[in-house]
Amino acid sequence: MIAIIGASLAGDMAAATLRQEGYAGQILLIGDEPEVPYDRPPLSKEALVGDAPENRLYLRAESWYAEQGIELRLGAPVMAINPTAHTLQIGSGEPIKYEKLLITTGARARTLPGMETSPIPAYVVRTLEDARHLRAGLQPGVRVAIIGAGVIGMEVAASAATRGCQVTVVDFADRVMSRILPPDLSAYMAELHTSHGVTLLLDAGSVSLTPTGISTTKRGDLEADLIVIGIGVVPNTELATAAGLAVRDGVIVNEYCQTSDPDIYAAGDVTRYPNPFGPGDIRSENWKHAQNQAVTAARNMLGKHEAYAAVSGMWSDQYDVKLQTVGNIGTGTTTLRGEAKSRKFMLIYQNEAGVVLGALGINQAKDMRFAQGLVEKRASVDSALLADPKQDLRKLGA
Ligand SMILES: Cc1cc2nc3c(=O)[nH]c(=O)nc-3n(C[C@H](O)[C@H](O)[C@H](O)COP(=O)(O)OP(=O)(O)OC[C@H]3O[C@@H](n4cnc5c(N)ncnc54)[C@H](O)[C@@H]3O)c2cc1C
């Protein structure tokens, strides 16, 4: 029996892959949330502004799991793993025997002291339940203070501004999305937000909650009717640590997605894995990684010996902008493809030998797929050709 702990994107994808690869044994997919596995990216975007029914967020119809012979246990937190006995324990139940185990426990949103007792509604955005509460609060005219100008904070800012709220984003960093964007793109995204009426309070020092809103050490106090905290995530590693697995800000896996116990694998947001495109190991918190690593983990659990080597990448939707990245961005020489001030352009990053390291696209979904191909091939391309939008990226670097 293969057991999977964590019924979200990575867990779901792994279960599906096991069946696609012909595994006929028992699969147990266990989740502590009550919902059928659902997609998180819409929670800070469409789910806050659109009218689509909630079941549109589900990764699959509930009936699919039974059709595939995948036993789905929801609302069932796994309390312990015993690697020696090859068992896991759900709630206070009897130990369940596994042959191989996959940990896809993901991450949870980081919180701030005083959030639970705040007289002003204060939310993080990680679960469907969080999004339900937040959506109900985003009424026109409501003063929304968002702590954290990272991707989630800026997406919520866009959704709240679209809903007609008065939005202020506060961060100790001096630019938006500073962890993933180079400074010129931070400035571009900041301008996008201010043009929609969002106030940015950057370089604000440290931020704390007050009975009337928030307080910052460098930019004063701010009154608010609703607070959103988007200050990053913490990987859910407690089970792995208690089981004696190697953990360092993420469950450590090798390139085959195997933990320090050969019968226990891990995939998705919870892992720290060898970076296939650079030195050291990394933790990624994005959809493509969770999906791709889960596929590799499932295949390796069935005896394949495939190294996980997917190119990293993410996307974010804010207003009418789809921002995407692939590979390593912000390093090496930069080539602009398109008009920098427009709503459609690409930045391509190369090393001294002309090898394409990464790309960043604004409303360039199609070309970003081809840019990914260049990064995967480690193609060396003349930057003058990359800069010319008339050149077909598919044909470059062949
Ligand atoms: C609001 C939001 C917007 C996002 N937008 C984007 C985007 O635009 N682009 C992008 O690339 N990525 C985005 N992401 C990130 C992406 O959704 C995650 O990378 C992805 O969900 C990771 O999947 P996962 O299965 O590894 O972990 P998770 O989705 O975190 O799932 C882990 C699951 O395991 C459960 N679990 C934990 N411990 C236990 C236990 N002991 N027993 C049972 N179950 C347990 C958790 O409750 C959870 O259900 C977004 C994330 C959020 C929250």
Ligand as a Chemical Component Dictionary entry (heavy atoms), coordinates in Angstrom:
data_LIG
# 
_chem_comp.id                   LIG 
_chem_comp.type                 NON-POLYMER 
_chem_comp.pdbx_formal_charge   0 
_chem_comp.three_letter_code    LIG 
# 
loop_
_chem_comp_atom.comp_id 
_chem_comp_atom.atom_id 
_chem_comp_atom.alt_atom_id 
_chem_comp_atom.type_symbol 
_chem_comp_atom.charge 
_chem_comp_atom.model_Cartn_x 
_chem_comp_atom.model_Cartn_y 
_chem_comp_atom.model_Cartn_z 
_chem_comp_atom.pdbx_ordinal 
LIG C1  C1  C 0 -3.349 32.076 -2.208 1  
LIG C2  C2  C 0 -2.291 31.345 -2.993 2  
LIG C3  C3  C 0 -2.035 31.720 -4.307 3  
LIG C4  C4  C 0 -1.060 31.065 -5.037 4  
LIG N1  N1  N 0 -0.823 31.469 -6.318 5  
LIG C5  C5  C 0 0.137  30.853 -7.036 6  
LIG C6  C6  C 0 0.399  31.268 -8.375 7  
LIG O1  O1  O 0 -0.235 32.179 -8.917 8  
LIG N2  N2  N 0 1.389  30.632 -9.068 9  
LIG C7  C7  C 0 2.121  29.614 -8.503 10 
LIG O2  O2  O 0 3.014  29.084 -9.165 11 
LIG N3  N3  N 0 1.862  29.180 -7.232 12 
LIG C8  C8  C 0 0.904  29.776 -6.491 13 
LIG N4  N4  N 0 0.654  29.366 -5.206 14 
LIG C9  C9  C 0 1.457  28.276 -4.623 15 
LIG C10 C10 C 0 0.863  26.889 -4.894 16 
LIG O3  O3  O 0 -0.512 26.880 -4.660 17 
LIG C11 C11 C 0 1.582  25.894 -3.999 18 
LIG O4  O4  O 0 2.926  25.846 -4.435 19 
LIG C12 C12 C 0 0.951  24.509 -4.025 20 
LIG O5  O5  O 0 -0.338 24.527 -3.474 21 
LIG C13 C13 C 0 1.809  23.519 -3.250 22 
LIG O6  O6  O 0 1.185  22.289 -3.258 23 
LIG P1  P1  P 0 1.520  21.161 -2.175 24 
LIG O7  O7  O 0 0.588  20.033 -2.478 25 
LIG O8  O8  O 0 2.975  20.922 -2.150 26 
LIG O9  O9  O 0 1.189  21.804 -0.743 27 
LIG P2  P2  P 0 -0.138 22.441 -0.158 28 
LIG O10 O10 O 0 -0.999 22.993 -1.251 29 
LIG O11 O11 O 0 0.279  23.330 0.950  30 
LIG O12 O12 O 0 -0.932 21.199 0.466  31 
LIG C14 C14 C 0 -0.490 20.459 1.568  32 
LIG C15 C15 C 0 -1.699 19.790 2.187  33 
LIG O13 O13 O 0 -1.279 18.891 3.218  34 
LIG C16 C16 C 0 -2.119 19.063 4.341  35 
LIG N5  N5  N 0 -1.452 18.567 5.554  36 
LIG C17 C17 C 0 -0.436 19.160 6.229  37 
LIG N6  N6  N 0 -0.112 18.411 7.304  38 
LIG C18 C18 C 0 -0.929 17.331 7.294  39 
LIG C19 C19 C 0 -1.068 16.205 8.145  40 
LIG N7  N7  N 0 -0.312 16.023 9.239  41 
LIG N8  N8  N 0 -2.024 15.286 7.850  42 
LIG C20 C20 C 0 -2.798 15.436 6.757  43 
LIG N9  N9  N 0 -2.710 16.493 5.914  44 
LIG C21 C21 C 0 -1.776 17.414 6.179  45 
LIG C22 C22 C 0 -2.360 20.559 4.325  46 
LIG O14 O14 O 0 -3.443 20.941 5.141  47 
LIG C23 C23 C 0 -2.647 20.784 2.841  48 
LIG O15 O15 O 0 -3.973 20.479 2.526  49 
LIG C24 C24 C 0 -0.328 30.004 -4.443 50 
LIG C25 C25 C 0 -0.591 29.622 -3.111 51 
LIG C26 C26 C 0 -1.548 30.289 -2.388 52 
LIG C27 C27 C 0 -1.816 29.897 -0.964 53 
# 
loop_
_chem_comp_bond.comp_id 
_chem_comp_bond.atom_id_1 
_chem_comp_bond.atom_id_2 
_chem_comp_bond.value_order 
_chem_comp_bond.pdbx_ordinal 
LIG C1  C2  SING 1  
LIG C2  C3  SING 2  
LIG C2  C26 DOUB 3  
LIG C3  C4  DOUB 4  
LIG C4  N1  SING 5  
LIG C4  C24 SING 6  
LIG N1  C5  DOUB 7  
LIG C5  C6  SING 8  
LIG C5  C8  SING 9  
LIG C6  O1  DOUB 10 
LIG C6  N2  SING 11 
LIG N2  C7  SING 12 
LIG C7  O2  DOUB 13 
LIG C7  N3  SING 14 
LIG N3  C8  DOUB 15 
LIG C8  N4  SING 16 
LIG N4  C9  SING 17 
LIG N4  C24 SING 18 
LIG C9  C10 SING 19 
LIG C10 O3  SING 20 
LIG C10 C11 SING 21 
LIG C11 O4  SING 22 
LIG C11 C12 SING 23 
LIG C12 O5  SING 24 
LIG C12 C13 SING 25 
LIG C13 O6  SING 26 
LIG O6  P1  SING 27 
LIG P1  O7  DOUB 28 
LIG P1  O8  SING 29 
LIG P1  O9  SING 30 
LIG O9  P2  SING 31 
LIG P2  O10 DOUB 32 
LIG P2  O11 SING 33 
LIG P2  O12 SING 34 
LIG O12 C14 SING 35 
LIG C14 C15 SING 36 
LIG C15 O13 SING 37 
LIG C15 C23 SING 38 
LIG O13 C16 SING 39 
LIG C16 N5  SING 40 
LIG C16 C22 SING 41 
LIG N5  C17 SING 42 
LIG N5  C21 SING 43 
LIG C17 N6  DOUB 44 
LIG N6  C18 SING 45 
LIG C18 C19 SING 46 
LIG C18 C21 DOUB 47 
LIG C19 N7  SING 48 
LIG C19 N8  DOUB 49 
LIG N8  C20 SING 50 
LIG C20 N9  DOUB 51 
LIG N9  C21 SING 52 
LIG C22 O14 SING 53 
LIG C22 C23 SING 54 
LIG C23 O15 SING 55 
LIG C24 C25 DOUB 56 
LIG C25 C26 SING 57 
LIG C26 C27 SING 58 
# 
